[in-house]
Amino acid sequence: MKKRQIVVRRDRSERSSDTSSSTYRSERYRECQKNHAANMGGYAVDGCREFMASGVEGTSAAFTCAACGCHRNFHRKEVDSEVVFHILGI
């Protein structure tokens, strides 16, 4: 079973008395893009397909990938957003 880190942020704001909106945003970190041969003038990636946190959220180990040992910033970030409007008073 693969571990997957998904961050969900929910922002709820009132725009007026008749409408409100909610924004749902999830972030996933995919394949590692760190160039391991950069110091030799080449290009080589390690083949890590998805970020898996080494530790519990809130610790520094949560930013290190358990599969390849790289920082989370080296992994491609995929963001999914959805805005939902609620119309009240109709």
Distance bins in CASP14 RR format, pairs under 12 A and 6 or more apart:
PFRMAT RR
TARGET T0000
AUTHOR 0000-0000-0000
RMODE 2
METHOD distances of the structure
MODEL  1
1 52 0 0 0 0 0 1 0 0 0 0 0
2 28 0 0 0 0 0 1 0 0 0 0 0
2 30 0 0 0 0 0 1 0 0 0 0 0
2 48 0 0 0 0 0 1 0 0 0 0 0
2 49 0 0 0 0 1 0 0 0 0 0 0
2 50 1 0 0 1 0 0 0 0 0 0 0
2 51 0 0 0 0 0 1 0 0 0 0 0
2 52 1 0 0 1 0 0 0 0 0 0 0
2 53 0 0 0 0 0 1 0 0 0 0 0
2 66 0 0 0 0 0 1 0 0 0 0 0
2 67 0 0 0 0 1 0 0 0 0 0 0
3 28 0 0 0 0 0 1 0 0 0 0 0
3 29 0 0 0 0 0 1 0 0 0 0 0
3 50 0 0 0 0 1 0 0 0 0 0 0
3 51 0 0 0 0 1 0 0 0 0 0 0
3 52 1 0 1 0 0 0 0 0 0 0 0
3 53 1 0 0 1 0 0 0 0 0 0 0
3 54 0 0 0 0 1 0 0 0 0 0 0
3 55 0 0 0 0 1 0 0 0 0 0 0
3 56 0 0 0 0 0 1 0 0 0 0 0
3 57 0 0 0 0 0 1 0 0 0 0 0
3 62 0 0 0 0 0 1 0 0 0 0 0
3 65 0 0 0 0 0 1 0 0 0 0 0
3 66 1 0 0 1 0 0 0 0 0 0 0
3 67 0 0 0 0 1 0 0 0 0 0 0
4 26 0 0 0 0 0 1 0 0 0 0 0
4 27 0 0 0 0 0 1 0 0 0 0 0
4 28 1 0 0 1 0 0 0 0 0 0 0
4 29 0 0 0 0 1 0 0 0 0 0 0
4 30 0 0 0 0 0 1 0 0 0 0 0
4 49 0 0 0 0 0 1 0 0 0 0 0
4 50 1 0 0 1 0 0 0 0 0 0 0
4 51 0 0 0 0 1 0 0 0 0 0 0
4 52 1 0 0 1 0 0 0 0 0 0 0
4 53 0 0 0 0 1 0 0 0 0 0 0
4 65 0 0 0 0 0 1 0 0 0 0 0
4 66 0 0 0 0 0 1 0 0 0 0 0
4 67 0 0 0 0 0 1 0 0 0 0 0
4 75 0 0 0 0 0 1 0 0 0 0 0
4 78 0 0 0 0 0 1 0 0 0 0 0
5 26 0 0 0 0 0 1 0 0 0 0 0
5 27 0 0 0 0 1 0 0 0 0 0 0
5 28 1 0 0 1 0 0 0 0 0 0 0
5 29 1 0 0 1 0 0 0 0 0 0 0
5 30 0 0 0 0 0 1 0 0 0 0 0
5 50 0 0 0 0 1 0 0 0 0 0 0
5 51 1 0 0 1 0 0 0 0 0 0 0
5 52 1 0 0 1 0 0 0 0 0 0 0
5 53 1 0 1 0 0 0 0 0 0 0 0
5 54 0 0 0 0 0 1 0 0 0 0 0
5 55 0 0 0 0 1 0 0 0 0 0 0
5 56 0 0 0 0 0 1 0 0 0 0 0
5 57 1 0 0 1 0 0 0 0 0 0 0
5 58 0 0 0 0 0 1 0 0 0 0 0
5 62 1 0 0 1 0 0 0 0 0 0 0
5 63 0 0 0 0 0 1 0 0 0 0 0
5 64 0 0 0 0 0 1 0 0 0 0 0
5 65 0 0 0 0 1 0 0 0 0 0 0
5 66 0 0 0 0 0 1 0 0 0 0 0
5 67 0 0 0 0 0 1 0 0 0 0 0
5 72 0 0 0 0 1 0 0 0 0 0 0
5 75 0 0 0 0 1 0 0 0 0 0 0
5 77 0 0 0 0 0 1 0 0 0 0 0
5 78 0 0 0 0 0 1 0 0 0 0 0
6 24 0 0 0 0 0 1 0 0 0 0 0
6 25 0 0 0 0 0 1 0 0 0 0 0
6 26 1 0 1 0 0 0 0 0 0 0 0
6 27 1 0 0 1 0 0 0 0 0 0 0
6 28 1 0 1 0 0 0 0 0 0 0 0
6 29 0 0 0 0 1 0 0 0 0 0 0
6 30 0 0 0 0 0 1 0 0 0 0 0
6 50 0 0 0 0 0 1 0 0 0 0 0
6 51 0 0 0 0 0 1 0 0 0 0 0
6 52 0 0 0 0 0 1 0 0 0 0 0
6 53 0 0 0 0 0 1 0 0 0 0 0
6 57 0 0 0 0 0 1 0 0 0 0 0
6 77 0 0 0 0 0 1 0 0 0 0 0
6 78 0 0 0 0 0 1 0 0 0 0 0
6 79 0 0 0 0 0 1 0 0 0 0 0
6 80 0 0 0 0 1 0 0 0 0 0 0
7 24 0 0 0 0 0 1 0 0 0 0 0
7 25 0 0 0 0 1 0 0 0 0 0 0
7 26 1 0 0 1 0 0 0 0 0 0 0
7 27 1 0 1 0 0 0 0 0 0 0 0
7 28 0 0 0 0 1 0 0 0 0 0 0
7 29 0 0 0 0 1 0 0 0 0 0 0
7 51 0 0 0 0 0 1 0 0 0 0 0
7 53 0 0 0 0 0 1 0 0 0 0 0
7 57 0 0 0 0 1 0 0 0 0 0 0
7 58 0 0 0 0 0 1 0 0 0 0 0
7 62 0 0 0 0 0 1 0 0 0 0 0
7 72 0 0 0 0 0 1 0 0 0 0 0
7 77 0 0 0 0 0 1 0 0 0 0 0
7 78 0 0 0 0 0 1 0 0 0 0 0
7 79 0 0 0 0 1 0 0 0 0 0 0
7 80 0 0 0 0 0 1 0 0 0 0 0
8 22 0 0 0 0 0 1 0 0 0 0 0
8 23 0 0 0 0 0 1 0 0 0 0 0
8 24 1 0 0 1 0 0 0 0 0 0 0
8 25 1 0 0 1 0 0 0 0 0 0 0
8 26 1 0 1 0 0 0 0 0 0 0 0
8 27 0 0 0 0 1 0 0 0 0 0 0
8 28 0 0 0 0 0 1 0 0 0 0 0
8 57 0 0 0 0 0 1 0 0 0 0 0
8 79 0 0 0 0 0 1 0 0 0 0 0
8 80 0 0 0 0 1 0 0 0 0 0 0
8 81 0 0 0 0 0 1 0 0 0 0 0
8 82 0 0 0 0 0 1 0 0 0 0 0
9 22 0 0 0 0 0 1 0 0 0 0 0
9 23 1 0 0 1 0 0 0 0 0 0 0
9 24 1 0 0 1 0 0 0 0 0 0 0
9 25 1 0 1 0 0 0 0 0 0 0 0
9 26 0 0 0 0 1 0 0 0 0 0 0
9 27 0 0 0 0 1 0 0 0 0 0 0
9 79 0 0 0 0 0 1 0 0 0 0 0
9 80 0 0 0 0 0 1 0 0 0 0 0
9 81 0 0 0 0 1 0 0 0 0 0 0
9 82 0 0 0 0 0 1 0 0 0 0 0
10 21 0 0 0 0 0 1 0 0 0 0 0
10 22 1 0 0 1 0 0 0 0 0 0 0
10 23 1 0 0 1 0 0 0 0 0 0 0
10 24 1 0 0 1 0 0 0 0 0 0 0
10 25 1 0 0 1 0 0 0 0 0 0 0
10 26 0 0 0 0 0 1 0 0 0 0 0
10 81 0 0 0 0 0 1 0 0 0 0 0
10 82 0 0 0 0 0 1 0 0 0 0 0
10 83 0 0 0 0 0 1 0 0 0 0 0
10 84 0 0 0 0 0 1 0 0 0 0 0
11 20 0 0 0 0 0 1 0 0 0 0 0
11 21 0 0 0 0 1 0 0 0 0 0 0
11 22 1 0 0 1 0 0 0 0 0 0 0
11 23 1 0 1 0 0 0 0 0 0 0 0
11 24 0 0 0 0 1 0 0 0 0 0 0
11 25 1 0 0 1 0 0 0 0 0 0 0
11 81 0 0 0 0 0 1 0 0 0 0 0
11 82 0 0 0 0 0 1 0 0 0 0 0
11 83 0 0 0 0 1 0 0 0 0 0 0
11 84 0 0 0 0 0 1 0 0 0 0 0
12 20 1 0 0 1 0 0 0 0 0 0 0
12 21 1 0 0 1 0 0 0 0 0 0 0
12 22 1 0 1 0 0 0 0 0 0 0 0
12 23 0 0 0 0 1 0 0 0 0 0 0
12 24 0 0 0 0 0 1 0 0 0 0 0
12 83 0 0 0 0 0 1 0 0 0 0 0
12 84 0 0 0 0 1 0 0 0 0 0 0
12 85 0 0 0 0 0 1 0 0 0 0 0
12 86 0 0 0 0 1 0 0 0 0 0 0
13 19 0 0 0 0 0 1 0 0 0 0 0
13 20 1 0 0 1 0 0 0 0 0 0 0
13 21 1 0 0 1 0 0 0 0 0 0 0
13 22 0 0 0 0 1 0 0 0 0 0 0
13 23 0 0 0 0 1 0 0 0 0 0 0
13 83 0 0 0 0 0 1 0 0 0 0 0
13 85 0 0 0 0 0 1 0 0 0 0 0
13 86 0 0 0 0 0 1 0 0 0 0 0
14 20 1 0 1 0 0 0 0 0 0 0 0
14 21 0 0 0 0 1 0 0 0 0 0 0
14 22 0 0 0 0 0 1 0 0 0 0 0
14 85 0 0 0 0 0 1 0 0 0 0 0
14 86 0 0 0 0 0 1 0 0 0 0 0
14 88 0 0 0 0 1 0 0 0 0 0 0
15 21 1 0 0 1 0 0 0 0 0 0 0
15 22 0 0 0 0 0 1 0 0 0 0 0
15 23 0 0 0 0 0 1 0 0 0 0 0
15 83 0 0 0 0 0 1 0 0 0 0 0
15 85 0 0 0 0 1 0 0 0 0 0 0
15 86 0 0 0 0 0 1 0 0 0 0 0
15 87 0 0 0 0 0 1 0 0 0 0 0
15 88 0 0 0 0 0 1 0 0 0 0 0
16 85 0 0 0 0 0 1 0 0 0 0 0
16 86 0 0 0 0 0 1 0 0 0 0 0
16 87 0 0 0 0 0 1 0 0 0 0 0
16 88 0 0 0 0 1 0 0 0 0 0 0
16 89 0 0 0 0 0 1 0 0 0 0 0
17 87 0 0 0 0 0 1 0 0 0 0 0
17 88 1 0 0 1 0 0 0 0 0 0 0
17 89 0 0 0 0 1 0 0 0 0 0 0
18 85 0 0 0 0 0 1 0 0 0 0 0
18 86 0 0 0 0 1 0 0 0 0 0 0
18 87 1 0 0 1 0 0 0 0 0 0 0
18 88 1 0 1 0 0 0 0 0 0 0 0
18 89 1 0 1 0 0 0 0 0 0 0 0
18 90 0 0 0 0 1 0 0 0 0 0 0
19 83 0 0 0 0 0 1 0 0 0 0 0
19 84 0 0 0 0 0 1 0 0 0 0 0
19 85 1 0 0 1 0 0 0 0 0 0 0
19 86 1 0 0 1 0 0 0 0 0 0 0
19 87 1 0 1 0 0 0 0 0 0 0 0
19 88 1 0 0 1 0 0 0 0 0 0 0
19 89 0 0 0 0 1 0 0 0 0 0 0
19 90 0 0 0 0 1 0 0 0 0 0 0
20 83 0 0 0 0 0 1 0 0 0 0 0
20 84 0 0 0 0 1 0 0 0 0 0 0
20 85 1 0 0 1 0 0 0 0 0 0 0
20 86 1 0 1 0 0 0 0 0 0 0 0
20 87 0 0 0 0 1 0 0 0 0 0 0
20 88 1 0 0 1 0 0 0 0 0 0 0
20 89 0 0 0 0 0 1 0 0 0 0 0
21 82 0 0 0 0 0 1 0 0 0 0 0
21 83 1 0 1 0 0 0 0 0 0 0 0
21 84 1 0 0 1 0 0 0 0 0 0 0
21 85 1 0 1 0 0 0 0 0 0 0 0
21 86 1 0 0 1 0 0 0 0 0 0 0
21 87 0 0 0 0 1 0 0 0 0 0 0
21 88 0 0 0 0 0 1 0 0 0 0 0
22 81 0 0 0 0 0 1 0 0 0 0 0
22 82 0 0 0 0 1 0 0 0 0 0 0
22 83 1 0 0 1 0 0 0 0 0 0 0
22 84 1 0 1 0 0 0 0 0 0 0 0
22 85 0 0 0 0 1 0 0 0 0 0 0
22 86 1 0 0 1 0 0 0 0 0 0 0
23 79 0 0 0 0 0 1 0 0 0 0 0
23 80 0 0 0 0 0 1 0 0 0 0 0
23 81 1 0 0 1 0 0 0 0 0 0 0
23 82 1 0 0 1 0 0 0 0 0 0 0
23 83 1 0 1 0 0 0 0 0 0 0 0
23 84 1 0 0 1 0 0 0 0 0 0 0
23 85 0 0 0 0 0 1 0 0 0 0 0
24 79 0 0 0 0 0 1 0 0 0 0 0
24 80 0 0 0 0 1 0 0 0 0 0 0
24 81 1 0 0 1 0 0 0 0 0 0 0
24 82 1 0 1 0 0 0 0 0 0 0 0
24 83 1 0 0 1 0 0 0 0 0 0 0
24 84 1 0 0 1 0 0 0 0 0 0 0
25 77 0 0 0 0 0 1 0 0 0 0 0
25 78 0 0 0 0 0 1 0 0 0 0 0
25 79 1 0 0 1 0 0 0 0 0 0 0
25 80 1 0 0 1 0 0 0 0 0 0 0
25 81 1 0 1 0 0 0 0 0 0 0 0
25 82 1 0 0 1 0 0 0 0 0 0 0
25 83 0 0 0 0 1 0 0 0 0 0 0
25 84 0 0 0 0 0 1 0 0 0 0 0
26 77 0 0 0 0 0 1 0 0 0 0 0
26 78 0 0 0 0 1 0 0 0 0 0 0
26 79 1 0 0 1 0 0 0 0 0 0 0
26 80 1 0 1 0 0 0 0 0 0 0 0
26 81 0 0 0 0 1 0 0 0 0 0 0
26 82 0 0 0 0 1 0 0 0 0 0 0
27 51 0 0 0 0 0 1 0 0 0 0 0
27 72 0 0 0 0 0 1 0 0 0 0 0
27 75 0 0 0 0 0 1 0 0 0 0 0
27 76 0 0 0 0 0 1 0 0 0 0 0
27 77 1 0 0 1 0 0 0 0 0 0 0
27 78 1 0 0 1 0 0 0 0 0 0 0
27 79 1 0 1 0 0 0 0 0 0 0 0
27 80 1 0 0 1 0 0 0 0 0 0 0
27 81 0 0 0 0 1 0 0 0 0 0 0
28 49 0 0 0 0 0 1 0 0 0 0 0
28 50 0 0 0 0 1 0 0 0 0 0 0
28 51 1 0 0 1 0 0 0 0 0 0 0
28 52 0 0 0 0 0 1 0 0 0 0 0
28 53 0 0 0 0 0 1 0 0 0 0 0
28 72 0 0 0 0 0 1 0 0 0 0 0
28 75 0 0 0 0 1 0 0 0 0 0 0
28 76 0 0 0 0 1 0 0 0 0 0 0
28 77 1 0 0 1 0 0 0 0 0 0 0
28 78 1 0 1 0 0 0 0 0 0 0 0
28 79 0 0 0 0 1 0 0 0 0 0 0
28 80 1 0 0 1 0 0 0 0 0 0 0
29 48 0 0 0 0 0 1 0 0 0 0 0
29 49 0 0 0 0 0 1 0 0 0 0 0
29 50 1 0 0 1 0 0 0 0 0 0 0
29 51 1 1 0 0 0 0 0 0 0 0 0
29 52 0 0 0 0 1 0 0 0 0 0 0
29 53 0 0 0 0 1 0 0 0 0 0 0
29 62 0 0 0 0 0 1 0 0 0 0 0
29 63 0 0 0 0 0 1 0 0 0 0 0
29 64 0 0 0 0 0 1 0 0 0 0 0
29 65 0 0 0 0 1 0 0 0 0 0 0
29 67 0 0 0 0 0 1 0 0 0 0 0
29 68 0 0 0 0 0 1 0 0 0 0 0
29 70 0 0 0 0 0 1 0 0 0 0 0
29 71 0 0 0 0 0 1 0 0 0 0 0
29 72 1 0 1 0 0 0 0 0 0 0 0
29 73 0 0 0 0 1 0 0 0 0 0 0
29 74 0 0 0 0 1 0 0 0 0 0 0
29 75 1 0 1 0 0 0 0 0 0 0 0
29 76 1 0 0 1 0 0 0 0 0 0 0
29 77 1 0 1 0 0 0 0 0 0 0 0
29 78 1 0 0 1 0 0 0 0 0 0 0
29 79 0 0 0 0 0 1 0 0 0 0 0
30 47 0 0 0 0 0 1 0 0 0 0 0
30 48 0 0 0 0 1 0 0 0 0 0 0
30 49 1 0 0 1 0 0 0 0 0 0 0
30 50 1 0 1 0 0 0 0 0 0 0 0
30 51 1 0 0 1 0 0 0 0 0 0 0
30 52 0 0 0 0 0 1 0 0 0 0 0
30 65 0 0 0 0 0 1 0 0 0 0 0
30 72 0 0 0 0 0 1 0 0 0 0 0
30 74 0 0 0 0 0 1 0 0 0 0 0
30 75 1 0 0 1 0 0 0 0 0 0 0
30 76 1 0 1 0 0 0 0 0 0 0 0
30 77 1 0 0 1 0 0 0 0 0 0 0
30 78 1 0 1 0 0 0 0 0 0 0 0
30 79 0 0 0 0 0 1 0 0 0 0 0
31 45 1 0 0 1 0 0 0 0 0 0 0
31 46 0 0 0 0 1 0 0 0 0 0 0
31 47 1 0 0 1 0 0 0 0 0 0 0
31 48 1 0 0 1 0 0 0 0 0 0 0
31 49 1 0 1 0 0 0 0 0 0 0 0
31 50 1 0 0 1 0 0 0 0 0 0 0
31 51 0 0 0 0 1 0 0 0 0 0 0
31 52 0 0 0 0 0 1 0 0 0 0 0
31 65 0 0 0 0 0 1 0 0 0 0 0
31 67 0 0 0 0 0 1 0 0 0 0 0
31 68 0 0 0 0 1 0 0 0 0 0 0
31 70 0 0 0 0 0 1 0 0 0 0 0
31 74 0 0 0 0 1 0 0 0 0 0 0
31 75 1 0 0 1 0 0 0 0 0 0 0
31 76 1 0 1 0 0 0 0 0 0 0 0
31 77 0 0 0 0 0 1 0 0 0 0 0
31 78 0 0 0 0 0 1 0 0 0 0 0
32 44 0 0 0 0 0 1 0 0 0 0 0
32 45 1 0 0 1 0 0 0 0 0 0 0
32 46 1 0 1 0 0 0 0 0 0 0 0
32 47 1 0 0 1 0 0 0 0 0 0 0
32 48 1 1 0 0 0 0 0 0 0 0 0
32 49 0 0 0 0 1 0 0 0 0 0 0
32 50 0 0 0 0 1 0 0 0 0 0 0
32 51 1 0 0 1 0 0 0 0 0 0 0
32 52 0 0 0 0 0 1 0 0 0 0 0
32 64 0 0 0 0 0 1 0 0 0 0 0
32 65 1 0 0 1 0 0 0 0 0 0 0
32 66 0 0 0 0 0 1 0 0 0 0 0
32 67 0 0 0 0 1 0 0 0 0 0 0
32 68 1 0 1 0 0 0 0 0 0 0 0
32 69 0 0 0 0 1 0 0 0 0 0 0
32 70 1 0 1 0 0 0 0 0 0 0 0
32 71 0 0 0 0 1 0 0 0 0 0 0
32 72 0 0 0 0 1 0 0 0 0 0 0
32 73 0 0 0 0 0 1 0 0 0 0 0
32 74 1 0 1 0 0 0 0 0 0 0 0
32 75 1 0 1 0 0 0 0 0 0 0 0
32 76 0 0 0 0 1 0 0 0 0 0 0
32 77 0 0 0 0 0 1 0 0 0 0 0
33 43 0 0 0 0 0 1 0 0 0 0 0
33 44 0 0 0 0 0 1 0 0 0 0 0
33 45 1 0 0 1 0 0 0 0 0 0 0
33 46 0 0 0 0 1 0 0 0 0 0 0
33 47 0 0 0 0 1 0 0 0 0 0 0
33 48 0 0 0 0 1 0 0 0 0 0 0
33 49 0 0 0 0 0 1 0 0 0 0 0
33 51 0 0 0 0 0 1 0 0 0 0 0
33 65 0 0 0 0 0 1 0 0 0 0 0
33 68 0 0 0 0 0 1 0 0 0 0 0
33 70 0 0 0 0 1 0 0 0 0 0 0
33 71 0 0 0 0 0 1 0 0 0 0 0
33 72 0 0 0 0 0 1 0 0 0 0 0
33 73 0 0 0 0 1 0 0 0 0 0 0
33 74 1 0 1 0 0 0 0 0 0 0 0
33 75 1 0 0 1 0 0 0 0 0 0 0
33 76 1 0 1 0 0 0 0 0 0 0 0
33 77 0 0 0 0 0 1 0 0 0 0 0
34 43 0 0 0 0 0 1 0 0 0 0 0
34 44 0 0 0 0 1 0 0 0 0 0 0
34 45 1 0 0 1 0 0 0 0 0 0 0
34 46 1 0 0 1 0 0 0 0 0 0 0
34 47 0 0 0 0 1 0 0 0 0 0 0
34 48 0 0 0 0 1 0 0 0 0 0 0
34 51 0 0 0 0 0 1 0 0 0 0 0
34 65 0 0 0 0 1 0 0 0 0 0 0
34 68 1 0 0 1 0 0 0 0 0 0 0
34 69 0 0 0 0 1 0 0 0 0 0 0
34 70 1 0 1 0 0 0 0 0 0 0 0
34 71 0 0 0 0 1 0 0 0 0 0 0
34 72 0 0 0 0 0 1 0 0 0 0 0
34 73 0 0 0 0 1 0 0 0 0 0 0
34 74 1 0 1 0 0 0 0 0 0 0 0
34 75 0 0 0 0 1 0 0 0 0 0 0
34 76 0 0 0 0 0 1 0 0 0 0 0
35 41 0 0 0 0 1 0 0 0 0 0 0
35 42 1 0 0 1 0 0 0 0 0 0 0
35 43 1 0 1 0 0 0 0 0 0 0 0
35 44 1 0 0 1 0 0 0 0 0 0 0
35 45 1 0 0 1 0 0 0 0 0 0 0
35 46 0 0 0 0 1 0 0 0 0 0 0
35 47 0 0 0 0 0 1 0 0 0 0 0
35 70 0 0 0 0 0 1 0 0 0 0 0
35 74 0 0 0 0 1 0 0 0 0 0 0
36 42 0 0 0 0 1 0 0 0 0 0 0
36 43 0 0 0 0 1 0 0 0 0 0 0
36 44 1 0 1 0 0 0 0 0 0 0 0
36 45 1 0 0 1 0 0 0 0 0 0 0
36 46 1 0 0 1 0 0 0 0 0 0 0
36 47 0 0 0 0 1 0 0 0 0 0 0
36 48 0 0 0 0 0 1 0 0 0 0 0
36 68 0 0 0 0 1 0 0 0 0 0 0
36 69 0 0 0 0 0 1 0 0 0 0 0
36 70 0 0 0 0 1 0 0 0 0 0 0
36 74 0 0 0 0 0 1 0 0 0 0 0
37 43 1 0 1 0 0 0 0 0 0 0 0
37 44 1 1 0 0 0 0 0 0 0 0 0
37 45 0 0 0 0 1 0 0 0 0 0 0
37 46 0 0 0 0 0 1 0 0 0 0 0
38 44 0 0 0 0 1 0 0 0 0 0 0
38 45 0 0 0 0 0 1 0 0 0 0 0
38 74 0 0 0 0 0 1 0 0 0 0 0
45 68 0 0 0 0 1 0 0 0 0 0 0
45 70 0 0 0 0 0 1 0 0 0 0 0
45 74 0 0 0 0 1 0 0 0 0 0 0
45 75 0 0 0 0 0 1 0 0 0 0 0
45 76 0 0 0 0 0 1 0 0 0 0 0
46 65 0 0 0 0 1 0 0 0 0 0 0
46 67 0 0 0 0 1 0 0 0 0 0 0
46 68 1 0 1 0 0 0 0 0 0 0 0
46 69 0 0 0 0 1 0 0 0 0 0 0
46 70 1 0 0 1 0 0 0 0 0 0 0
46 74 0 0 0 0 1 0 0 0 0 0 0
46 75 0 0 0 0 0 1 0 0 0 0 0
47 65 0 0 0 0 0 1 0 0 0 0 0
47 67 0 0 0 0 1 0 0 0 0 0 0
47 68 1 0 0 1 0 0 0 0 0 0 0
47 70 0 0 0 0 0 1 0 0 0 0 0
47 74 0 0 0 0 0 1 0 0 0 0 0
47 75 0 0 0 0 0 1 0 0 0 0 0
48 64 0 0 0 0 0 1 0 0 0 0 0
48 65 1 0 0 1 0 0 0 0 0 0 0
48 66 0 0 0 0 1 0 0 0 0 0 0
48 67 1 0 1 0 0 0 0 0 0 0 0
48 68 1 1 0 0 0 0 0 0 0 0 0
48 69 0 0 0 0 1 0 0 0 0 0 0
48 70 1 0 0 1 0 0 0 0 0 0 0
48 72 0 0 0 0 0 1 0 0 0 0 0
48 74 0 0 0 0 1 0 0 0 0 0 0
48 75 1 0 0 1 0 0 0 0 0 0 0
48 76 0 0 0 0 0 1 0 0 0 0 0
49 65 0 0 0 0 0 1 0 0 0 0 0
49 67 1 0 0 1 0 0 0 0 0 0 0
49 68 0 0 0 0 1 0 0 0 0 0 0
49 75 0 0 0 0 1 0 0 0 0 0 0
49 76 0 0 0 0 0 1 0 0 0 0 0
50 65 0 0 0 0 1 0 0 0 0 0 0
50 66 0 0 0 0 0 1 0 0 0 0 0
50 67 1 0 0 1 0 0 0 0 0 0 0
50 68 0 0 0 0 0 1 0 0 0 0 0
50 72 0 0 0 0 0 1 0 0 0 0 0
50 75 1 0 0 1 0 0 0 0 0 0 0
50 76 0 0 0 0 1 0 0 0 0 0 0
50 77 0 0 0 0 0 1 0 0 0 0 0
50 78 0 0 0 0 0 1 0 0 0 0 0
51 62 0 0 0 0 0 1 0 0 0 0 0
51 63 0 0 0 0 1 0 0 0 0 0 0
51 64 0 0 0 0 1 0 0 0 0 0 0
51 65 1 0 1 0 0 0 0 0 0 0 0
51 66 0 0 0 0 1 0 0 0 0 0 0
51 67 1 0 0 1 0 0 0 0 0 0 0
51 68 0 0 0 0 1 0 0 0 0 0 0
51 69 0 0 0 0 1 0 0 0 0 0 0
51 70 0 0 0 0 1 0 0 0 0 0 0
51 71 0 0 0 0 1 0 0 0 0 0 0
51 72 1 0 1 0 0 0 0 0 0 0 0
51 73 0 0 0 0 1 0 0 0 0 0 0
51 74 0 0 0 0 1 0 0 0 0 0 0
51 75 1 0 1 0 0 0 0 0 0 0 0
51 76 0 0 0 0 1 0 0 0 0 0 0
51 77 0 0 0 0 1 0 0 0 0 0 0
51 78 0 0 0 0 0 1 0 0 0 0 0
52 61 0 0 0 0 0 1 0 0 0 0 0
52 62 0 0 0 0 0 1 0 0 0 0 0
52 63 0 0 0 0 0 1 0 0 0 0 0
52 64 0 0 0 0 1 0 0 0 0 0 0
52 65 1 0 0 1 0 0 0 0 0 0 0
52 66 1 0 1 0 0 0 0 0 0 0 0
52 67 1 0 1 0 0 0 0 0 0 0 0
52 68 0 0 0 0 1 0 0 0 0 0 0
52 69 0 0 0 0 1 0 0 0 0 0 0
52 70 0 0 0 0 0 1 0 0 0 0 0
52 72 0 0 0 0 0 1 0 0 0 0 0
52 75 0 0 0 0 1 0 0 0 0 0 0
53 59 0 0 0 0 1 0 0 0 0 0 0
53 60 0 0 0 0 0 1 0 0 0 0 0
53 61 1 0 0 1 0 0 0 0 0 0 0
53 62 1 0 1 0 0 0 0 0 0 0 0
53 63 1 0 0 1 0 0 0 0 0 0 0
53 64 1 0 0 1 0 0 0 0 0 0 0
53 65 1 0 0 1 0 0 0 0 0 0 0
53 66 1 0 0 1 0 0 0 0 0 0 0
53 67 0 0 0 0 0 1 0 0 0 0 0
53 69 0 0 0 0 0 1 0 0 0 0 0
53 70 0 0 0 0 0 1 0 0 0 0 0
53 71 0 0 0 0 0 1 0 0 0 0 0
53 72 1 0 0 1 0 0 0 0 0 0 0
53 75 0 0 0 0 0 1 0 0 0 0 0
54 60 0 0 0 0 1 0 0 0 0 0 0
54 61 1 0 1 0 0 0 0 0 0 0 0
54 62 1 0 0 1 0 0 0 0 0 0 0
54 63 0 0 0 0 1 0 0 0 0 0 0
54 64 1 0 1 0 0 0 0 0 0 0 0
54 65 1 0 0 1 0 0 0 0 0 0 0
54 66 1 0 1 0 0 0 0 0 0 0 0
54 67 0 0 0 0 1 0 0 0 0 0 0
54 68 0 0 0 0 0 1 0 0 0 0 0
54 69 1 0 0 1 0 0 0 0 0 0 0
54 70 0 0 0 0 0 1 0 0 0 0 0
54 71 0 0 0 0 0 1 0 0 0 0 0
54 72 0 0 0 0 0 1 0 0 0 0 0
55 61 1 1 0 0 0 0 0 0 0 0 0
55 62 1 0 1 0 0 0 0 0 0 0 0
55 63 0 0 0 0 1 0 0 0 0 0 0
55 64 1 0 0 1 0 0 0 0 0 0 0
55 65 0 0 0 0 0 1 0 0 0 0 0
55 66 1 0 0 1 0 0 0 0 0 0 0
55 69 0 0 0 0 0 1 0 0 0 0 0
55 72 0 0 0 0 0 1 0 0 0 0 0
56 62 1 0 0 1 0 0 0 0 0 0 0
56 63 0 0 0 0 0 1 0 0 0 0 0
56 64 0 0 0 0 0 1 0 0 0 0 0
57 63 0 0 0 0 1 0 0 0 0 0 0
57 72 0 0 0 0 0 1 0 0 0 0 0
60 71 0 0 0 0 0 1 0 0 0 0 0
60 72 0 0 0 0 0 1 0 0 0 0 0
61 69 0 0 0 0 0 1 0 0 0 0 0
61 71 0 0 0 0 0 1 0 0 0 0 0
61 72 0 0 0 0 0 1 0 0 0 0 0
62 71 0 0 0 0 0 1 0 0 0 0 0
62 72 0 0 0 0 1 0 0 0 0 0 0
63 69 0 0 0 0 0 1 0 0 0 0 0
63 70 0 0 0 0 1 0 0 0 0 0 0
63 71 1 0 1 0 0 0 0 0 0 0 0
63 72 1 0 1 0 0 0 0 0 0 0 0
63 73 0 0 0 0 1 0 0 0 0 0 0
63 74 0 0 0 0 0 1 0 0 0 0 0
63 75 0 0 0 0 0 1 0 0 0 0 0
64 70 1 0 0 1 0 0 0 0 0 0 0
64 71 1 0 0 1 0 0 0 0 0 0 0
64 72 1 0 0 1 0 0 0 0 0 0 0
64 73 0 0 0 0 0 1 0 0 0 0 0
64 74 0 0 0 0 0 1 0 0 0 0 0
64 75 0 0 0 0 0 1 0 0 0 0 0
65 71 1 0 0 1 0 0 0 0 0 0 0
65 72 1 0 0 1 0 0 0 0 0 0 0
65 73 0 0 0 0 0 1 0 0 0 0 0
65 74 1 0 0 1 0 0 0 0 0 0 0
65 75 1 0 0 1 0 0 0 0 0 0 0
66 72 0 0 0 0 0 1 0 0 0 0 0
67 74 0 0 0 0 0 1 0 0 0 0 0
67 75 0 0 0 0 1 0 0 0 0 0 0
68 74 0 0 0 0 1 0 0 0 0 0 0
68 75 0 0 0 0 1 0 0 0 0 0 0
69 75 0 0 0 0 0 1 0 0 0 0 0
70 76 0 0 0 0 0 1 0 0 0 0 0
END
